Amino acid sequence: MAFFKIEYNSKVLGMEWQVNVIYPDAFELAADEVDDQDIPVLYLLHGMGGNENSWQKRTAIERLLRHTNLIVVMPSTDLGWYSDTAYGLPYFTALAEELPQVLHRFFPNMSQKREKTFIAGVSMGGYGAYKMALATDKFSHAGAFSGALNLNASDLIDKSPEQRPYWQGIFGDLDNSKALEEHYLTTLAQKSDKRIKFYAWCGYEDFLYQANEVGITELRKYGLDIDYRNDHGTHDWYYWEKQLEAFLEWLPVKYVKEERLS
């Protein structure tokens, strides 16, 4: 496979921006799996404190994908929660609208079909993956590993005083419940495309476990098709790498697992 580190001028963000891309190598694929005309694509989103390098640094993603015909896109939104922030950086628009256009110039064989476009993320990125899937018509499958799926005003308002300016910079006035609701996954779920299939995992020992229990219950009330899985595990890349493999098996692509040494 090939690994691309791309820096481009984002007109939406008004700055130079970076994205990493893994592109499948035909020489590592079975002859009947080589399709250079309409290659499926998976967007993988990082969590808080991460960036476009997180998946490559923290997991064996290149080994996992070695024999699978799938383009993987790893963007960054810093600590911007995959949102059009109140402080003026429209990360959501940059990723949902601009980035696909940029990538198609580099990779014209990357599929533009909704049924072949997927998204997933960890923690903050899990929220971002669900948000992008619910708020656009671009993704057919979305996944969250230890996702922040129950974002709500009370949790943000209860943050310590020194954190309040940060949250207000992302989502706006924390006392304006109507404005905050625009960022809630449940709000987006009410008018979303019910054809989207969702995957979620959270470990029993994860500090977001109870939030996942509540959030997924609420999202299912709006008709979302969520394959929700649990096991022992904490908020850690050790478990998220395992879930990436499970998610790849769950997607409607032929995922070829590489045998590990015993």
HELIX and SHEET records of a PDB file:
HELIX    1   1 ALA A   26  GLU A   28  5                                   3    
HELIX    2   2 ALA A   31  GLU A   33  5                                   3    
HELIX    3   3 SER A   54  ARG A   58  1                                   5    
HELIX    4   4 ILE A   61  LEU A   65  1                                   5    
HELIX    5   5 TYR A   91  THR A   93  1                                   3    
HELIX    6   6 ALA A   94  GLU A   98  3                                   5    
HELIX    7   7 LEU A   99  PHE A  106  1                                   8    
HELIX    8   8 ARG A  114  LYS A  116  5                                   3    
HELIX    9   9 MET A  124  ALA A  135  1                                  12    
HELIX   10  10 ALA A  153  ILE A  157  1                                   5    
HELIX   11  11 PRO A  161  GLN A  163  5                                   3    
HELIX   12  12 ARG A  164  PHE A  171  1                                   8    
HELIX   13  13 SER A  177  GLU A  181  1                                   5    
HELIX   14  14 LEU A  185  ALA A  189  1                                   5    
HELIX   15  15 TYR A  209  LYS A  221  1                                  13    
HELIX   16  16 TRP A  237  TRP A  250  1                                  14    
SHEET    1   A 8 ALA A   2  SER A  10  0                                        
SHEET    2   A 8 MET A  15  TYR A  23 -1                                        
SHEET    3   A 8 ILE A  71  MET A  74 -1                                        
SHEET    4   A 8 VAL A  41  LEU A  45  1                                        
SHEET    5   A 8 THR A 117  VAL A 122  1                                        
SHEET    6   A 8 HIS A 141  PHE A 145  1                                        
SHEET    7   A 8 LYS A 197  GLY A 203  1                                        
SHEET    8   A 8 ASP A 225  ASP A 231  1                                        
END                                                                             
